[in-house]
Amino acid sequence: MSDKIRWGVLSTSRHAAATWIPACQASQRGEVVAVASRDASRARQYASEHGIPRSFGDYESLLASPDVDAVYIPLPNHLHKEWTIKAAGAGKHVLCEKPLGLDAAQAEEMVAACHAAGVTLAEAFQWRHHPHAERTRELLRDGAIGDLRLIEAGFTFPLGRDGDVRWDPAKGGGALYDVGCYPVALARYVTGGEPLSVTAQATWGQTGVDDLLVATLEFPGGVFAKLHGGFNLPLDRYFRLVGTEGSLLVDYAYNAKANRPNIIRQYGPDWELQSTIELAPVDSYTLMIDDLSARLLAGRAPLFPAKDAIGNMRAIDALYQAARTGQTIRVAG
């Protein structure tokens, strides 16, 4: 039995080249063995540039390769469902970029297809594998800030490229799908529950997608979350957890890299800094790939089962409905 999972990449995207591929190449339990594009020459060039042994001129040929165990899917959002289901049919495990689908119904269909095929499906929220995440949740469990009452979280950046796929409503564009999904997942992660109801307001760009969405989510136990994601504000990614006895603040959240600060700041009830917890520099993408690859090799379930993505999509569905109607929306469960 091999000691590494052999990964193929369905896309020659900039995102994969900048983040996922080098992370996998640094992994102890995974290796990138192939890449596919709908343009064979583009696939060959990309493979040569990034040190990938094999290239394919179409996605189906990569899926048919017996030398590939699992695939990473960084395709535009509207293609996630199609190619996840096709990969499952080819017997490949799947790591799919967020959001898993365009709505909860798509996510449910993808999870069901992978289950029926006997393959693993995971959503690529790599930040959940970073020590920021688990250490913060440990502090909450230990009562470091008393009882959690409020979550503040945001992820914004200026998306200046007019032709970017994230502006295209037909391809699953929009700030909530792209970056707002991170604070939504963060709120569900730290509470360990699903929102009961949501409200939201948004501004809509020229193409019709949301370029800024601001939301309030009510969780069980009297916990509220104030979240936002946007394409029209400066780069910012953070979360702040406020309890009855203090708060925790994490900057550089969601895609922490090995060359960026990895700090949790703990404040007391009067906003005095009580402690600064500095974590060792790590690449959360590599941590995600190592963990998932090790679990695939051992035949174990992923740390974050794909059904979690269904919960995230239900919340996103409700948030879009709230933003479009101006109503408070109960979250289906």
Buried (B, 14 or more C-beta within 10 A) or exposed (E): EEEBBBBBBBBBBEEBBEBBBBBBBBBEBBBBBBBBBEEBEBBBBBBEEBEBEBBBBBBEBBBEBEEBBBBBBBBBBBBBBBBBBBBBBBBBBBBBBBBBBBBBBBBBBBBBBBBEBEBBBBBBBBBBBBBBBEBBBEBBEEEBBBEBBBBBBBBBBEBEEEEEBBBBBEBBBBBBBBBBBBBBBBBBBBBEBBBEBBBBBBBBBEBEBBBBBBBBBBBEEEBBBBBBBBBBBEEBBBBBBBBEEBBBBBBBBBBBBBEEEBBBBBBEEEEEEEEEBEBEEBBBBBBBBBBBBBBBBEEEEBBBBBEBBBBBBBBBBBBBBBBEEEEEBEBEE
